[in-house]
Structure formats: structure tokens, C-alpha cells
Amino acid sequence: MPNFPTMDGTFAIVTNGRILANNTDEGPAETSGGSRLEWKINQRTKRAPTALIKLGS
């Protein structure tokens, strides 16, 4: 059996698109580069990070 590393960290997306839906705990945070979504990920995480972002016009 392969020895896989243990997941423990964060996954983030920064976008200038319009965030329509997401499953973060805090929701989007405004930054100088656009809106940032961040998820804390570890071995107990049950749901994958999910976001619906409208790009373009």
C-alpha cells in the first residue's frame, strides 16, 4: 500500500469574477486582487471545496 501524505492546510481561490455560490464557512473576503475564498482542509473534511463563479460579461 502506498504511503500517502496527510492532508492538512488551506485551499484558496482569488477571482475578479462574480461569486454566485460557495461552501466556505466565512464567505468571500475582499482583497486587492479581487474576492478570495478559503477552505480549511484536513483528513476529516467531508465536503470538497465548491464555488460557482461567473466569469466575463
PDBQT receptor file of N, H, CA, C and O in Angstrom, charges set to zero:
ATOM      1  N   MET A   1       0.847  -1.172   0.000  1.00  0.00    +0.000 N 
ATOM      2  CA  MET A   1       0.000   0.000   0.000  1.00  0.00    +0.000 C 
ATOM      3  C   MET A   1       0.895   1.238   0.000  1.00  0.00    +0.000 C 
ATOM      4  O   MET A   1       1.828   1.320   0.799  1.00  0.00    +0.000 OA
ATOM      5  N   PRO A   2       0.622   2.218  -0.898  1.00  0.00    +0.000 N 
ATOM      6  CA  PRO A   2       1.445   3.440  -0.931  1.00  0.00    +0.000 C 
ATOM      7  C   PRO A   2       1.260   4.280   0.331  1.00  0.00    +0.000 C 
ATOM      8  O   PRO A   2       0.211   4.232   0.973  1.00  0.00    +0.000 OA
ATOM      9  N   ASN A   3       2.267   5.032   0.670  1.00  0.00    +0.000 N 
ATOM     10  H   ASN A   3       3.119   5.072   0.149  1.00  0.00    +0.000 HD
ATOM     11  CA  ASN A   3       2.232   5.901   1.836  1.00  0.00    +0.000 C 
ATOM     12  C   ASN A   3       1.860   7.315   1.373  1.00  0.00    +0.000 C 
ATOM     13  O   ASN A   3       2.729   8.065   0.927  1.00  0.00    +0.000 OA
ATOM     14  N   PHE A   4       0.571   7.686   1.477  1.00  0.00    +0.000 N 
ATOM     15  H   PHE A   4      -0.134   7.077   1.840  1.00  0.00    +0.000 HD
ATOM     16  CA  PHE A   4       0.105   8.998   1.050  1.00  0.00    +0.000 C 
ATOM     17  C   PHE A   4       0.294  10.016   2.170  1.00  0.00    +0.000 C 
ATOM     18  O   PHE A   4       0.146   9.675   3.343  1.00  0.00    +0.000 OA
ATOM     19  N   PRO A   5       0.624  11.281   1.819  1.00  0.00    +0.000 N 
ATOM     20  CA  PRO A   5       0.743  12.308   2.854  1.00  0.00    +0.000 C 
ATOM     21  C   PRO A   5      -0.625  12.633   3.453  1.00  0.00    +0.000 C 
ATOM     22  O   PRO A   5      -1.654  12.443   2.804  1.00  0.00    +0.000 OA
ATOM     23  N   THR A   6      -0.632  13.114   4.674  1.00  0.00    +0.000 N 
ATOM     24  H   THR A   6       0.204  13.268   5.201  1.00  0.00    +0.000 HD
ATOM     25  CA  THR A   6      -1.857  13.520   5.351  1.00  0.00    +0.000 C 
ATOM     26  C   THR A   6      -2.226  14.934   4.910  1.00  0.00    +0.000 C 
ATOM     27  O   THR A   6      -1.381  15.829   4.914  1.00  0.00    +0.000 OA
ATOM     28  N   MET A   7      -3.487  15.133   4.529  1.00  0.00    +0.000 N 
ATOM     29  H   MET A   7      -4.174  14.406   4.525  1.00  0.00    +0.000 HD
ATOM     30  CA  MET A   7      -3.947  16.467   4.150  1.00  0.00    +0.000 C 
ATOM     31  C   MET A   7      -4.136  17.310   5.408  1.00  0.00    +0.000 C 
ATOM     32  O   MET A   7      -4.761  16.878   6.376  1.00  0.00    +0.000 OA
ATOM     33  N   ASP A   8      -3.581  18.527   5.373  1.00  0.00    +0.000 N 
ATOM     34  H   ASP A   8      -3.073  18.878   4.587  1.00  0.00    +0.000 HD
ATOM     35  CA  ASP A   8      -3.775  19.464   6.469  1.00  0.00    +0.000 C 
ATOM     36  C   ASP A   8      -3.291  20.828   6.007  1.00  0.00    +0.000 C 
ATOM     37  O   ASP A   8      -2.086  21.077   5.963  1.00  0.00    +0.000 OA
ATOM     38  N   GLY A   9      -4.227  21.720   5.659  1.00  0.00    +0.000 N 
ATOM     39  H   GLY A   9      -5.206  21.518   5.695  1.00  0.00    +0.000 HD
ATOM     40  CA  GLY A   9      -3.834  23.033   5.181  1.00  0.00    +0.000 C 
ATOM     41  C   GLY A   9      -5.032  23.810   4.678  1.00  0.00    +0.000 C 
ATOM     42  O   GLY A   9      -6.157  23.611   5.138  1.00  0.00    +0.000 OA
ATOM     43  N   THR A  10      -4.779  24.702   3.724  1.00  0.00    +0.000 N 
ATOM     44  H   THR A  10      -3.865  24.863   3.351  1.00  0.00    +0.000 HD
ATOM     45  CA  THR A  10      -5.845  25.510   3.157  1.00  0.00    +0.000 C 
ATOM     46  C   THR A  10      -5.833  25.426   1.642  1.00  0.00    +0.000 C 
ATOM     47  O   THR A  10      -4.802  25.154   1.026  1.00  0.00    +0.000 OA
ATOM     48  N   PHE A  11      -6.996  25.663   1.053  1.00  0.00    +0.000 N 
ATOM     49  H   PHE A  11      -7.834  25.884   1.553  1.00  0.00    +0.000 HD
ATOM     50  CA  PHE A  11      -7.173  25.765  -0.388  1.00  0.00    +0.000 C 
ATOM     51  C   PHE A  11      -7.846  27.107  -0.624  1.00  0.00    +0.000 C 
ATOM     52  O   PHE A  11      -8.858  27.404   0.011  1.00  0.00    +0.000 OA
ATOM     53  N   ALA A  12      -7.305  27.929  -1.526  1.00  0.00    +0.000 N 
ATOM     54  H   ALA A  12      -6.483  27.688  -2.042  1.00  0.00    +0.000 HD
ATOM     55  CA  ALA A  12      -7.864  29.265  -1.730  1.00  0.00    +0.000 C 
ATOM     56  C   ALA A  12      -7.993  29.574  -3.215  1.00  0.00    +0.000 C 
ATOM     57  O   ALA A  12      -7.221  29.096  -4.047  1.00  0.00    +0.000 OA
ATOM     58  N   ILE A  13      -9.005  30.397  -3.518  1.00  0.00    +0.000 N 
ATOM     59  H   ILE A  13      -9.632  30.785  -2.843  1.00  0.00    +0.000 HD
ATOM     60  CA  ILE A  13      -9.226  30.918  -4.869  1.00  0.00    +0.000 C 
ATOM     61  C   ILE A  13      -9.357  32.433  -4.741  1.00  0.00    +0.000 C 
ATOM     62  O   ILE A  13     -10.076  32.926  -3.871  1.00  0.00    +0.000 OA
ATOM     63  N   VAL A  14      -8.656  33.177  -5.616  1.00  0.00    +0.000 N 
ATOM     64  H   VAL A  14      -8.072  32.776  -6.323  1.00  0.00    +0.000 HD
ATOM     65  CA  VAL A  14      -8.832  34.621  -5.719  1.00  0.00    +0.000 C 
ATOM     66  C   VAL A  14      -9.336  34.890  -7.125  1.00  0.00    +0.000 C 
ATOM     67  O   VAL A  14      -8.744  34.425  -8.099  1.00  0.00    +0.000 OA
ATOM     68  N   THR A  15     -10.436  35.645  -7.237  1.00  0.00    +0.000 N 
ATOM     69  H   THR A  15     -10.916  36.022  -6.446  1.00  0.00    +0.000 HD
ATOM     70  CA  THR A  15     -11.044  35.889  -8.540  1.00  0.00    +0.000 C 
ATOM     71  C   THR A  15     -11.589  37.305  -8.629  1.00  0.00    +0.000 C 
ATOM     72  O   THR A  15     -11.953  37.912  -7.622  1.00  0.00    +0.000 OA
ATOM     73  N   ASN A  16     -11.640  37.824  -9.859  1.00  0.00    +0.000 N 
ATOM     74  H   ASN A  16     -11.345  37.331 -10.678  1.00  0.00    +0.000 HD
ATOM     75  CA  ASN A  16     -12.328  39.093 -10.080  1.00  0.00    +0.000 C 
ATOM     76  C   ASN A  16     -13.706  38.825 -10.686  1.00  0.00    +0.000 C 
ATOM     77  O   ASN A  16     -14.419  39.758 -11.057  1.00  0.00    +0.000 OA
ATOM     78  N   GLY A  17     -14.076  37.542 -10.785  1.00  0.00    +0.000 N 
ATOM     79  H   GLY A  17     -13.497  36.784 -10.484  1.00  0.00    +0.000 HD
ATOM     80  CA  GLY A  17     -15.406  37.156 -11.249  1.00  0.00    +0.000 C 
ATOM     81  C   GLY A  17     -16.439  37.344 -10.144  1.00  0.00    +0.000 C 
ATOM     82  O   GLY A  17     -16.093  37.614  -8.994  1.00  0.00    +0.000 OA
ATOM     83  N   ARG A  18     -17.691  37.201 -10.502  1.00  0.00    +0.000 N 
ATOM     84  H   ARG A  18     -17.972  36.981 -11.436  1.00  0.00    +0.000 HD
ATOM     85  CA  ARG A  18     -18.789  37.338  -9.532  1.00  0.00    +0.000 C 
ATOM     86  C   ARG A  18     -19.056  35.987  -8.874  1.00  0.00    +0.000 C 
ATOM     87  O   ARG A  18     -19.398  35.025  -9.562  1.00  0.00    +0.000 OA
ATOM     88  N   ILE A  19     -18.906  35.903  -7.568  1.00  0.00    +0.000 N 
ATOM     89  H   ILE A  19     -18.628  36.684  -7.009  1.00  0.00    +0.000 HD
ATOM     90  CA  ILE A  19     -19.126  34.655  -6.830  1.00  0.00    +0.000 C 
ATOM     91  C   ILE A  19     -20.627  34.494  -6.616  1.00  0.00    +0.000 C 
ATOM     92  O   ILE A  19     -21.255  35.296  -5.925  1.00  0.00    +0.000 OA
ATOM     93  N   LEU A  20     -21.192  33.456  -7.211  1.00  0.00    +0.000 N 
ATOM     94  H   LEU A  20     -20.682  32.804  -7.772  1.00  0.00    +0.000 HD
ATOM     95  CA  LEU A  20     -22.624  33.204  -7.122  1.00  0.00    +0.000 C 
ATOM     96  C   LEU A  20     -22.977  32.272  -5.974  1.00  0.00    +0.000 C 
ATOM     97  O   LEU A  20     -24.044  32.406  -5.375  1.00  0.00    +0.000 OA
ATOM     98  N   ALA A  21     -22.100  31.334  -5.660  1.00  0.00    +0.000 N 
ATOM     99  H   ALA A  21     -21.233  31.225  -6.146  1.00  0.00    +0.000 HD
ATOM    100  CA  ALA A  21     -22.339  30.379  -4.572  1.00  0.00    +0.000 C 
ATOM    101  C   ALA A  21     -21.002  29.801  -4.128  1.00  0.00    +0.000 C 
ATOM    102  O   ALA A  21     -20.057  29.718  -4.913  1.00  0.00    +0.000 OA
ATOM    103  N   ASN A  22     -20.934  29.402  -2.863  1.00  0.00    +0.000 N 
ATOM    104  H   ASN A  22     -21.701  29.469  -2.225  1.00  0.00    +0.000 HD
ATOM    105  CA  ASN A  22     -19.735  28.735  -2.342  1.00  0.00    +0.000 C 
ATOM    106  C   ASN A  22     -20.081  28.045  -1.038  1.00  0.00    +0.000 C 
ATOM    107  O   ASN A  22     -21.099  28.346  -0.416  1.00  0.00    +0.000 OA
ATOM    108  N   ASN A  23     -19.235  27.125  -0.630  1.00  0.00    +0.000 N 
ATOM    109  H   ASN A  23     -18.408  26.881  -1.136  1.00  0.00    +0.000 HD
ATOM    110  CA  ASN A  23     -19.474  26.427   0.632  1.00  0.00    +0.000 C 
ATOM    111  C   ASN A  23     -18.371  26.697   1.664  1.00  0.00    +0.000 C 
ATOM    112  O   ASN A  23     -18.013  25.821   2.451  1.00  0.00    +0.000 OA
ATOM    113  N   THR A  24     -17.841  27.930   1.643  1.00  0.00    +0.000 N 
ATOM    114  H   THR A  24     -18.132  28.642   1.004  1.00  0.00    +0.000 HD
ATOM    115  CA  THR A  24     -16.887  28.310   2.688  1.00  0.00    +0.000 C 
ATOM    116  C   THR A  24     -17.642  28.619   3.974  1.00  0.00    +0.000 C 
ATOM    117  O   THR A  24     -18.852  28.842   3.954  1.00  0.00    +0.000 OA
ATOM    118  N   ASP A  25     -16.924  28.629   5.086  1.00  0.00    +0.000 N 
ATOM    119  H   ASP A  25     -15.940  28.448   5.102  1.00  0.00    +0.000 HD
ATOM    120  CA  ASP A  25     -17.542  28.979   6.363  1.00  0.00    +0.000 C 
ATOM    121  C   ASP A  25     -17.769  30.484   6.477  1.00  0.00    +0.000 C 
ATOM    122  O   ASP A  25     -18.794  30.910   7.009  1.00  0.00    +0.000 OA
ATOM    123  N   GLU A  26     -16.829  31.296   5.987  1.00  0.00    +0.000 N 
ATOM    124  H   GLU A  26     -15.997  30.950   5.556  1.00  0.00    +0.000 HD
ATOM    125  CA  GLU A  26     -16.883  32.742   6.154  1.00  0.00    +0.000 C 
ATOM    126  C   GLU A  26     -17.422  33.488   4.942  1.00  0.00    +0.000 C 
ATOM    127  O   GLU A  26     -17.797  34.653   5.069  1.00  0.00    +0.000 OA
ATOM    128  N   GLY A  27     -17.475  32.863   3.781  1.00  0.00    +0.000 N 
ATOM    129  H   GLY A  27     -17.171  31.915   3.678  1.00  0.00    +0.000 HD
ATOM    130  CA  GLY A  27     -17.856  33.575   2.565  1.00  0.00    +0.000 C 
ATOM    131  C   GLY A  27     -16.655  34.308   1.978  1.00  0.00    +0.000 C 
ATOM    132  O   GLY A  27     -15.546  34.195   2.501  1.00  0.00    +0.000 OA
ATOM    133  N   PRO A  28     -16.864  35.060   0.897  1.00  0.00    +0.000 N 
ATOM    134  CA  PRO A  28     -15.734  35.737   0.246  1.00  0.00    +0.000 C 
ATOM    135  C   PRO A  28     -15.210  36.906   1.072  1.00  0.00    +0.000 C 
ATOM    136  O   PRO A  28     -15.960  37.579   1.780  1.00  0.00    +0.000 OA
ATOM    137  N   ALA A  29     -13.910  37.127   0.963  1.00  0.00    +0.000 N 
ATOM    138  H   ALA A  29     -13.301  36.580   0.388  1.00  0.00    +0.000 HD
ATOM    139  CA  ALA A  29     -13.255  38.281   1.578  1.00  0.00    +0.000 C 
ATOM    140  C   ALA A  29     -12.699  39.135   0.447  1.00  0.00    +0.000 C 
ATOM    141  O   ALA A  29     -12.110  38.610  -0.497  1.00  0.00    +0.000 OA
ATOM    142  N   GLU A  30     -12.883  40.450   0.539  1.00  0.00    +0.000 N 
ATOM    143  H   GLU A  30     -13.361  40.876   1.306  1.00  0.00    +0.000 HD
ATOM    144  CA  GLU A  30     -12.374  41.351  -0.491  1.00  0.00    +0.000 C 
ATOM    145  C   GLU A  30     -10.878  41.585  -0.281  1.00  0.00    +0.000 C 
ATOM    146  O   GLU A  30     -10.436  41.867   0.833  1.00  0.00    +0.000 OA
ATOM    147  N   THR A  31     -10.102  41.464  -1.367  1.00  0.00    +0.000 N 
ATOM    148  H   THR A  31     -10.462  41.235  -2.271  1.00  0.00    +0.000 HD
ATOM    149  CA  THR A  31      -8.667  41.722  -1.340  1.00  0.00    +0.000 C 
ATOM    150  C   THR A  31      -8.326  42.658  -2.488  1.00  0.00    +0.000 C 
ATOM    151  O   THR A  31      -9.193  42.974  -3.303  1.00  0.00    +0.000 OA
ATOM    152  N   SER A  32      -7.093  43.100  -2.564  1.00  0.00    +0.000 N 
ATOM    153  H   SER A  32      -6.389  42.843  -1.902  1.00  0.00    +0.000 HD
ATOM    154  CA  SER A  32      -6.682  43.990  -3.653  1.00  0.00    +0.000 C 
ATOM    155  C   SER A  32      -6.731  43.280  -5.006  1.00  0.00    +0.000 C 
ATOM    156  O   SER A  32      -6.848  43.939  -6.039  1.00  0.00    +0.000 OA
ATOM    157  N   GLY A  33      -6.645  41.951  -5.017  1.00  0.00    +0.000 N 
ATOM    158  H   GLY A  33      -6.550  41.415  -4.178  1.00  0.00    +0.000 HD
ATOM    159  CA  GLY A  33      -6.678  41.178  -6.262  1.00  0.00    +0.000 C 
ATOM    160  C   GLY A  33      -8.067  40.708  -6.648  1.00  0.00    +0.000 C 
ATOM    161  O   GLY A  33      -8.237  40.111  -7.711  1.00  0.00    +0.000 OA
ATOM    162  N   GLY A  34      -9.065  40.962  -5.815  1.00  0.00    +0.000 N 
ATOM    163  H   GLY A  34      -8.928  41.447  -4.952  1.00  0.00    +0.000 HD
ATOM    164  CA  GLY A  34     -10.434  40.504  -6.078  1.00  0.00    +0.000 C 
ATOM    165  C   GLY A  34     -11.019  39.856  -4.842  1.00  0.00    +0.000 C 
ATOM    166  O   GLY A  34     -10.621  40.171  -3.721  1.00  0.00    +0.000 OA
ATOM    167  N   SER A  35     -11.947  38.963  -5.040  1.00  0.00    +0.000 N 
ATOM    168  H   SER A  35     -12.270  38.707  -5.951  1.00  0.00    +0.000 HD
ATOM    169  CA  SER A  35     -12.574  38.248  -3.927  1.00  0.00    +0.000 C 
ATOM    170  C   SER A  35     -11.823  36.944  -3.666  1.00  0.00    +0.000 C 
ATOM    171  O   SER A  35     -11.436  36.241  -4.599  1.00  0.00    +0.000 OA
ATOM    172  N   ARG A  36     -11.626  36.636  -2.393  1.00  0.00    +0.000 N 
ATOM    173  H   ARG A  36     -11.940  37.207  -1.635  1.00  0.00    +0.000 HD
ATOM    174  CA  ARG A  36     -10.879  35.426  -2.008  1.00  0.00    +0.000 C 
ATOM    175  C   ARG A  36     -11.799  34.495  -1.235  1.00  0.00    +0.000 C 
ATOM    176  O   ARG A  36     -12.483  34.896  -0.293  1.00  0.00    +0.000 OA
ATOM    177  N   LEU A  37     -11.790  33.234  -1.668  1.00  0.00    +0.000 N 
ATOM    178  H   LEU A  37     -11.234  32.909  -2.433  1.00  0.00    +0.000 HD
ATOM    179  CA  LEU A  37     -12.484  32.173  -0.948  1.00  0.00    +0.000 C 
ATOM    180  C   LEU A  37     -11.416  31.260  -0.364  1.00  0.00    +0.000 C 
ATOM    181  O   LEU A  37     -10.423  30.962  -1.028  1.00  0.00    +0.000 OA
ATOM    182  N   GLU A  38     -11.614  30.811   0.882  1.00  0.00    +0.000 N 
ATOM    183  H   GLU A  38     -12.420  31.053   1.421  1.00  0.00    +0.000 HD
ATOM    184  CA  GLU A  38     -10.616  29.941   1.514  1.00  0.00    +0.000 C 
ATOM    185  C   GLU A  38     -11.311  28.831   2.290  1.00  0.00    +0.000 C 
ATOM    186  O   GLU A  38     -12.278  29.063   3.015  1.00  0.00    +0.000 OA
ATOM    187  N   TRP A  39     -10.796  27.627   2.120  1.00  0.00    +0.000 N 
ATOM    188  H   TRP A  39     -10.011  27.438   1.531  1.00  0.00    +0.000 HD
ATOM    189  CA  TRP A  39     -11.300  26.457   2.829  1.00  0.00    +0.000 C 
ATOM    190  C   TRP A  39     -10.164  25.856   3.634  1.00  0.00    +0.000 C 
ATOM    191  O   TRP A  39      -9.032  25.777   3.156  1.00  0.00    +0.000 OA
ATOM    192  N   LYS A  40     -10.460  25.433   4.855  1.00  0.00    +0.000 N 
ATOM    193  H   LYS A  40     -11.379  25.498   5.243  1.00  0.00    +0.000 HD
ATOM    194  CA  LYS A  40      -9.506  24.658   5.651  1.00  0.00    +0.000 C 
ATOM    195  C   LYS A  40      -9.748  23.180   5.330  1.00  0.00    +0.000 C 
ATOM    196  O   LYS A  40     -10.876  22.692   5.411  1.00  0.00    +0.000 OA
ATOM    197  N   ILE A  41      -8.688  22.489   4.970  1.00  0.00    +0.000 N 
ATOM    198  H   ILE A  41      -7.772  22.885   4.904  1.00  0.00    +0.000 HD
ATOM    199  CA  ILE A  41      -8.783  21.105   4.530  1.00  0.00    +0.000 C 
ATOM    200  C   ILE A  41      -7.931  20.229   5.444  1.00  0.00    +0.000 C 
ATOM    201  O   ILE A  41      -6.774  20.549   5.718  1.00  0.00    +0.000 OA
ATOM    202  N   ASN A  42      -8.509  19.119   5.916  1.00  0.00    +0.000 N 
ATOM    203  H   ASN A  42      -9.449  18.859   5.694  1.00  0.00    +0.000 HD
ATOM    204  CA  ASN A  42      -7.728  18.140   6.666  1.00  0.00    +0.000 C 
ATOM    205  C   ASN A  42      -8.329  16.756   6.434  1.00  0.00    +0.000 C 
ATOM    206  O   ASN A  42      -9.253  16.608   5.634  1.00  0.00    +0.000 OA
ATOM    207  N   GLN A  43      -7.827  15.770   7.108  1.00  0.00    +0.000 N 
ATOM    208  H   GLN A  43      -7.077  15.890   7.758  1.00  0.00    +0.000 HD
ATOM    209  CA  GLN A  43      -8.269  14.391   6.865  1.00  0.00    +0.000 C 
ATOM    210  C   GLN A  43      -9.715  14.147   7.280  1.00  0.00    +0.000 C 
ATOM    211  O   GLN A  43     -10.302  13.141   6.881  1.00  0.00    +0.000 OA
ATOM    212  N   ARG A  44     -10.308  15.052   8.081  1.00  0.00    +0.000 N 
ATOM    213  H   ARG A  44      -9.831  15.869   8.405  1.00  0.00    +0.000 HD
ATOM    214  CA  ARG A  44     -11.711  14.902   8.483  1.00  0.00    +0.000 C 
ATOM    215  C   ARG A  44     -12.681  15.665   7.576  1.00  0.00    +0.000 C 
ATOM    216  O   ARG A  44     -13.894  15.585   7.770  1.00  0.00    +0.000 OA
ATOM    217  N   THR A  45     -12.163  16.402   6.590  1.00  0.00    +0.000 N 
ATOM    218  H   THR A  45     -11.177  16.466   6.432  1.00  0.00    +0.000 HD
ATOM    219  CA  THR A  45     -13.016  17.178   5.691  1.00  0.00    +0.000 C 
ATOM    220  C   THR A  45     -13.961  16.250   4.938  1.00  0.00    +0.000 C 
ATOM    221  O   THR A  45     -13.528  15.301   4.284  1.00  0.00    +0.000 OA
ATOM    222  N   LYS A  46     -15.255  16.535   5.037  1.00  0.00    +0.000 N 
ATOM    223  H   LYS A  46     -15.607  17.306   5.568  1.00  0.00    +0.000 HD
ATOM    224  CA  LYS A  46     -16.272  15.680   4.411  1.00  0.00    +0.000 C 
ATOM    225  C   LYS A  46     -16.676  16.171   3.024  1.00  0.00    +0.000 C 
ATOM    226  O   LYS A  46     -16.956  15.358   2.144  1.00  0.00    +0.000 OA
ATOM    227  N   ARG A  47     -16.711  17.511   2.810  1.00  0.00    +0.000 N 
ATOM    228  H   ARG A  47     -16.483  18.171   3.526  1.00  0.00    +0.000 HD
ATOM    229  CA  ARG A  47     -17.182  18.068   1.549  1.00  0.00    +0.000 C 
ATOM    230  C   ARG A  47     -16.035  18.724   0.800  1.00  0.00    +0.000 C 
ATOM    231  O   ARG A  47     -15.203  19.405   1.399  1.00  0.00    +0.000 OA
ATOM    232  N   ALA A  48     -15.991  18.519  -0.502  1.00  0.00    +0.000 N 
ATOM    233  H   ALA A  48     -16.667  17.966  -0.988  1.00  0.00    +0.000 HD
ATOM    234  CA  ALA A  48     -14.964  19.163  -1.331  1.00  0.00    +0.000 C 
ATOM    235  C   ALA A  48     -15.238  20.659  -1.431  1.00  0.00    +0.000 C 
ATOM    236  O   ALA A  48     -16.398  21.070  -1.401  1.00  0.00    +0.000 OA
ATOM    237  N   PRO A  49     -14.193  21.488  -1.551  1.00  0.00    +0.000 N 
ATOM    238  CA  PRO A  49     -14.397  22.907  -1.773  1.00  0.00    +0.000 C 
ATOM    239  C   PRO A  49     -15.222  23.116  -3.054  1.00  0.00    +0.000 C 
ATOM    240  O   PRO A  49     -14.944  22.514  -4.092  1.00  0.00    +0.000 OA
ATOM    241  N   THR A  50     -16.243  23.984  -2.957  1.00  0.00    +0.000 N 
ATOM    242  H   THR A  50     -16.469  24.473  -2.114  1.00  0.00    +0.000 HD
ATOM    243  CA  THR A  50     -17.142  24.197  -4.085  1.00  0.00    +0.000 C 
ATOM    244  C   THR A  50     -17.421  25.686  -4.239  1.00  0.00    +0.000 C 
ATOM    245  O   THR A  50     -17.694  26.379  -3.259  1.00  0.00    +0.000 OA
ATOM    246  N   ALA A  51     -17.349  26.175  -5.477  1.00  0.00    +0.000 N 
ATOM    247  H   ALA A  51     -17.127  25.612  -6.273  1.00  0.00    +0.000 HD
ATOM    248  CA  ALA A  51     -17.698  27.565  -5.763  1.00  0.00    +0.000 C 
ATOM    249  C   ALA A  51     -18.250  27.660  -7.173  1.00  0.00    +0.000 C 
ATOM    250  O   ALA A  51     -17.801  26.959  -8.081  1.00  0.00    +0.000 OA
ATOM    251  N   LEU A  52     -19.227  28.533  -7.344  1.00  0.00    +0.000 N 
ATOM    252  H   LEU A  52     -19.592  29.102  -6.607  1.00  0.00    +0.000 HD
ATOM    253  CA  LEU A  52     -19.787  28.846  -8.652  1.00  0.00    +0.000 C 
ATOM    254  C   LEU A  52     -19.451  30.297  -8.905  1.00  0.00    +0.000 C 
ATOM    255  O   LEU A  52     -19.916  31.180  -8.185  1.00  0.00    +0.000 OA
ATOM    256  N   ILE A  53     -18.629  30.558  -9.945  1.00  0.00    +0.000 N 
ATOM    257  H   ILE A  53     -18.251  29.840 -10.530  1.00  0.00    +0.000 HD
ATOM    258  CA  ILE A  53     -18.126  31.888 -10.230  1.00  0.00    +0.000 C 
ATOM    259  C   ILE A  53     -18.464  32.260 -11.660  1.00  0.00    +0.000 C 
ATOM    260  O   ILE A  53     -18.150  31.515 -12.589  1.00  0.00    +0.000 OA
ATOM    261  N   LYS A  54     -19.107  33.413 -11.846  1.00  0.00    +0.000 N 
ATOM    262  H   LYS A  54     -19.363  34.018 -11.091  1.00  0.00    +0.000 HD
ATOM    263  CA  LYS A  54     -19.439  33.899 -13.182  1.00  0.00    +0.000 C 
ATOM    264  C   LYS A  54     -18.250  34.706 -13.708  1.00  0.00    +0.000 C 
ATOM    265  O   LYS A  54     -17.827  35.686 -13.094  1.00  0.00    +0.000 OA
ATOM    266  N   LEU A  55     -17.725  34.277 -14.849  1.00  0.00    +0.000 N 
ATOM    267  H   LEU A  55     -18.069  33.481 -15.348  1.00  0.00    +0.000 HD
ATOM    268  CA  LEU A  55     -16.598  34.968 -15.477  1.00  0.00    +0.000 C 
ATOM    269  C   LEU A  55     -17.085  35.685 -16.730  1.00  0.00    +0.000 C 
ATOM    270  O   LEU A  55     -17.961  35.175 -17.429  1.00  0.00    +0.000 OA
ATOM    271  N   GLY A  56     -16.541  36.838 -17.020  1.00  0.00    +0.000 N 
ATOM    272  H   GLY A  56     -15.829  37.252 -16.452  1.00  0.00    +0.000 HD
ATOM    273  CA  GLY A  56     -16.922  37.578 -18.217  1.00  0.00    +0.000 C 
ATOM    274  C   GLY A  56     -18.216  38.333 -18.007  1.00  0.00    +0.000 C 
ATOM    275  O   GLY A  56     -18.712  38.465 -16.888  1.00  0.00    +0.000 OA
ATOM    276  N   SER A  57     -18.752  38.826 -19.117  1.00  0.00    +0.000 N 
ATOM    277  H   SER A  57     -18.349  38.718 -20.026  1.00  0.00    +0.000 HD
ATOM    278  CA  SER A  57     -19.988  39.637 -19.060  1.00  0.00    +0.000 C 
ATOM    279  C   SER A  57     -21.228  38.820 -18.968  1.00  0.00    +0.000 C 
ATOM    280  O   SER A  57     -22.328  39.372 -18.914  1.00  0.00    +0.000 OA
TER     281      SER A  57
